[in-house]
Amino acid sequence: MATNERVFAALDEADVRFVLVGGVAVVAHGFARLTVDVDVVIDLADEVASRAMTALTGLGLEPRLPVLAQQFADGEMRRSWIADKGMRVFTMLDPNDPVFELDVFVESPLPFEDLVRDAKSVVVAGRPVRIASIDHLIAMKRKAGRSKDLDDIAELEQLRDE
């Protein structure tokens, strides 16, 4: 099973609500482009975030930073990472797959319930996966404002308008 599928399965089994965002979500909507990492927004309630980190470390994923994965589950810790380090995502790596990166947002870029409500639901390897709506992806990419995001916006707007 591919690492992405293992991640989706582990989060589902741990009863962690998540929404797939970023480049993989753009590809899932129909714009073929290269992407390296998987980006997710999870329910950030401390207990849920703790289950997420337990599930992800259970797969062998490790934080890129020299911190314990369970520190992510502490809302105060995440707020300090945002304030003190400007952190947007918590990156986890698979030591057995050097090209895999999982970015978990430390703060939901849009209201989480809105992301969940408007997400497109698909089945991946027998598991439900929510993919951020085109409008939410556009909003997130406008906020990020990188050149690759501007390219994605143009393609997403075209897909939305078709």
N, C-alpha and C positions, 0 to 999 in steps of 0.2 A: 504494500500500500504506500502511495506517495506521501511524503511528509505533510503536505497540505491536508490530505485526507485524514491522516492520523491526528492532526491538530483539531480539525473539525469534529472528528469522532470523540476525541478526549473531552473537548469542551461540552459537547452534547451529553455525553455520559455523566459529566459532573454537574449537569443541569445549570450551565452557564449560558445566559443569553448573550449573543454576540452578533455583530453586523460586520460583514466583510466590506472594507472600503479600499481606497487606493487603486493601484494599477490592476490588480487581479479583478477587482470589481468592475473596472472600466472594460477589461477584456470580456468579462462575463456578460456585459451588456451588448457586446458585438463589435468592439473596436480592437482589432488585432494589433497589439503592440507588445514590445518586450518589457518585462518587469522582473525585478530581482527578488523583492521581498513581498511578504504577505502582511497586510495591514488589517487590524481588527479593532473595533470599539466594543468593549464589553460593559456589562452592567457593573458599575464601580462600587456597589454596596460592599462594605468590608468583607462580609462573609462570602459573598459571591466571588469577589476578587481573590480571596484566599483559596476557594475551590478551584478557580481558574489556574492559579499558580501551582497548586498541588497537581492538577491534571497535566500541565505543561512540563513541569519538572519530572513527572512520572514518565514522560516520553523521552527523557534525557536532555531536554532543552535547558540551557543555562543562560543567565543574564550576561549581556555583553559587559556591563559595568561590574566592578568588584563589590557587589552587594548580594544579599540573599534574596532570592525570588520572592519569598514571603513578605519582604518589606514593601513590595508593591501593594499588598493588601491593606496597608495602613494609609488611610486617607490623609492624615497629617504628613506622613512621609512624602506622599505624592505631591501634596501642596508645596512642601519645601523644595522638592526637586524642580517644580515649575518655577517657583519664586527665585531660588538661589542659582539654578543651573540653566533656566530657560528650557527645560526638558519638555518635549511634546510627546515622545513615544519611548516606551520601555522595550528595548530590543532583546530578543532571546535568540540564541544560536543553537544549532545542532552540531555538536563536535564530530558527529559521524557524517555530516553532509555540509561541507564547507561553503556551499553556495546558498544554503537556506538561511533566511532571516525572517523572524516574526516580530512585527512591530505592534505593540499593544498601546493604544493611546492612554496617557496618564490622566487625561481629562477629555471628556467627550467634546468633540469639536462642534457638535450641534446637540440639542436636547436628545438624550438617549431614547426616550419613549417615542419621539418623532421619528428617529432613525428606524426603530423597530416597526412602528406602525406603517411606514411607507415603503419598507424594504420589499424587494422582490424575493420570493422564497423559491429555492431550487433544491433538488436532492443531489447530493454528491456522495457516492459510495454508500447509498442507502441512508444517508443522514440529512436532515434538513439544514440548509445554510441560508441565512438571510443576506442578501446583497443590497447595499445601499441604493436607493432610488437614483435615477439619473439627476433629478433636481438637487438632491442632497450631495451627490458627488460634485456637481458643478459648484455648489456653494462652498464646499470644502476646498476645492481646487482654486477657486477665486481667492479664498482666504490665504492659501499657501503662496500663490502668485509666482511660482517658479516657472521657467520657460516651458518645461515639459508639462506642467499643469495647464498652461495656456493652450498648448496643442491638444491636450485631452478635452478641455472645455469645448473647443471648436468641434471636435468629433462627437462629443456627447450631445451638444446642441443639435447637430445634424441628425443623430440617431433619434433624439427626442422628437424632432420635428417631422420625421418621416412617417 
